[in-house]
């Protein structure tokens, strides 16, 4: 069945000659995807609701991922009666009837790396501060091995690491030589210490999901309860309510990432059909609000390749920095229609390159509620930027079928919780964990009351065993030298006094030394009184008076000084003594 390419989906209105004229986007122009950005509270959710409600009314197939929950609940109110059975309402918090979703089910050889890449990307985003290359290396080989084992789920990741019997069975089934070599040649040769250091980090993180019954009962069922490829071809409606307040942010991120990966794989599987058949397949519209939470490495491939397989994306978020660089480049390089609500200054500078010269950064930061700037794909060509106002929410339908939709979805895709937990329990019991066997008993113990009374044997003395005592040989040891006790030193008070030092033979003064040098008779120096006020003797007079200069030099004492040096010293000494005050 061929689709009408000119069917228009309305979402805004613009001022034309003083009138508000509604406009929209044609079906064929939605092939190039739609990108919506804006601050919270500016009208993004209403725009997404209006687009999705029109698709449901027009009979299109859609999938809507809502991380808040309010939009998903509102869309449910607009499901018409004739489409009640087309709806899969996937709400993880509905624990009474969990929906089975196994991302590892029936993955072809050429698509396994996409599943592993999507899961690792989700884990890396969740544990950005606790992720390591070693964890990724071991976990990727674990997932690749389990993808070849029929009926495996995410619950088997930890089982693979701790259960040797189960691991052996899985490895025997592996066909990929690289993966098989890892388990047979590398992991098997890990020391116990290395294994205990490397694997618990993976077990802890996977265990955070598998230990939660909300997640375990969804991802732990070997057989999924819905086929996304079939739902795409039959134009079904998939509403995924991942309300963070009821599911948890980490759980919502993991489930959303797995659904994104699975929808991408379903779209890629359309490549197996002939080109003529592909033209007749219907388009499928994939809405993702706050898509940066679920944008893994495969999201870039979806934007660039999904168009060929009739998967149309409508993605929305709040600001540019939420996107990784690779995803950001893919968005701006592949999106045909860009719609901008009010944004922050940084985002305004980035978006200015799209909307200039008509609109600048200052215009983008000053938009009012529900006001937008956009570039619209029209007949395969992007329009110049223009302004518009998004449409108000649709009026509530006269009759709502929310309860009927929930009942139908549970009946088709859910299972009672008791059955699900019993299925998971049986699957885990297929291969028991290896344990150390206990020694077998050779007898059956009898109760003390039933045992026959036997007489006690008489006590016998133990036989005396004579032992020959051998005398040890005498060992002559060298004679120790007698150690003298240390001499005691008497206290200092009783120590002998040192003898007085002998008198010095040398000269006792400079005058006596000078007399010996000159050969003159030594006479004590006269007592000088204080100089009179009238006359002050000079140095020359004092020197001639005390020691007249000899006519011929005399030999000095062996250890003495020359005569001229002694005279100088004596003169200085006596000059200083003249000015000393006499003792009173």
WOFENRA-V211107 format. One record per pair of residues at least 24 apart in sequence whose ideal C-beta (glycine too) atoms are under 6 Angstrom apart, sorted by the first residue. I is the first residue (numbers start at 1). GAP is how many residues later the second one is. D is the distance in Angstrom with one decimal. If there is no record, write none. Layout:
i;gap;d
I;GAP;D
I;GAP;D
//
This chain:
i;gap;d
9;42;5.9
9;45;5.1
11;36;5.9
11;39;5.6
11;40;5.7
12;376;4.2
12;378;4.9
13;376;5.8
14;374;4.4
29;348;4.1
30;282;4.8
31;276;5.3
32;304;2.7
32;345;5.4
33;280;4.3
33;302;5.0
34;280;4.6
34;303;4.6
35;280;5.9
35;296;5.7
35;300;4.2
35;303;5.0
36;280;4.0
36;303;4.7
37;303;5.5
38;303;2.6
38;304;6.0
39;303;5.4
40;278;5.9
42;299;3.9
42;300;5.2
43;327;4.3
43;347;5.3
44;272;5.0
45;26;5.2
46;347;5.4
47;343;5.0
48;239;5.9
49;25;5.8
50;341;5.6
52;235;5.7
53;25;4.6
53;341;5.8
55;230;5.5
60;225;5.9
61;171;5.9
61;174;3.6
61;175;5.6
61;221;6.0
61;223;4.7
62;175;5.7
62;223;4.6
63;175;4.1
63;223;5.1
64;175;5.3
64;223;4.3
65;175;4.7
65;191;5.7
65;223;4.9
66;175;5.9
66;223;5.6
67;175;5.1
67;177;5.8
67;185;5.8
67;223;4.8
69;172;5.2
69;174;3.1
72;167;5.2
72;169;4.1
76;326;5.1
76;329;5.9
77;323;5.0
77;325;6.0
78;319;5.8
79;322;6.0
79;326;5.4
81;320;5.7
84;317;5.6
84;320;5.2
84;321;5.4
84;324;5.3
85;323;5.4
86;150;4.9
86;151;5.1
87;150;4.6
87;318;5.0
87;322;5.8
88;138;5.7
88;150;4.9
88;321;5.7
88;325;5.4
89;150;5.3
89;320;4.3
90;150;4.6
91;150;4.4
92;122;5.7
92;126;6.0
92;155;5.1
93;153;4.3
93;154;5.8
96;321;5.6
97;313;4.4
97;317;3.3
98;119;4.1
98;120;5.3
98;322;5.5
99;126;5.6
99;314;5.0
99;315;5.5
100;121;3.7
100;124;5.2
100;125;4.1
101;117;5.4
101;123;5.5
102;51;5.4
102;122;4.9
103;155;4.3
103;159;5.7
104;43;5.7
104;48;5.7
105;119;5.4
107;40;5.3
111;154;5.5
112;35;4.8
114;184;5.8
116;24;5.5
116;27;4.8
116;28;6.0
117;180;5.3
118;143;3.4
118;178;5.0
118;180;5.1
121;175;3.5
121;176;4.9
122;132;5.4
122;135;3.7
122;174;6.0
126;124;5.5
126;127;5.8
127;78;5.9
134;64;5.8
135;66;5.5
135;67;5.7
139;63;5.4
141;38;5.7
141;41;4.6
144;35;4.8
145;25;5.4
145;29;5.2
145;34;5.4
148;25;5.9
148;26;5.4
149;24;5.4
151;71;4.2
153;66;6.0
153;67;5.4
153;69;5.9
154;65;4.8
155;55;5.1
155;65;4.6
157;49;4.9
158;45;4.9
158;48;5.4
161;38;4.8
163;270;5.0
164;270;5.1
165;266;5.2
165;269;5.3
166;265;4.2
215;36;5.5
217;203;4.8
220;204;4.6
225;188;4.5
226;187;5.3
228;34;5.6
228;35;5.7
228;38;4.1
229;37;4.1
229;40;5.4
232;34;5.8
232;52;4.4
235;47;5.1
253;40;5.4
256;38;3.8
257;37;5.0
257;39;5.3
260;34;4.9
261;37;5.6
264;34;5.3
264;38;5.0
267;39;5.2
267;42;4.4
267;44;4.0
270;39;4.3
281;29;5.9
283;27;4.5
283;29;5.6
284;27;5.5
285;27;4.9
286;27;5.3
287;27;4.8
288;27;5.0
289;27;5.3
290;27;5.6
291;24;4.2
291;26;5.6
292;25;5.1
292;30;3.8
292;31;5.5
295;32;4.9
299;28;5.6
300;26;5.5
300;27;5.7
300;30;3.9
303;27;4.6
303;31;4.3
304;30;5.5
319;28;5.1
320;27;4.8
320;30;5.2
336;41;3.8
337;39;5.5
337;40;4.9
338;37;5.2
339;33;5.3
339;35;4.5
340;33;5.0
341;31;5.7
342;25;4.1
355;30;4.3
358;27;4.5
359;26;5.7
510;59;5.5
510;60;4.5
510;63;5.7
513;53;5.7
514;33;5.1
514;52;4.6
514;56;5.6
517;37;5.6
517;39;5.7
517;46;4.8
517;49;6.0
518;32;4.6
518;36;5.8
519;35;5.3
528;50;5.4
539;32;5.1
539;36;5.8
542;32;5.6
543;28;4.8
//
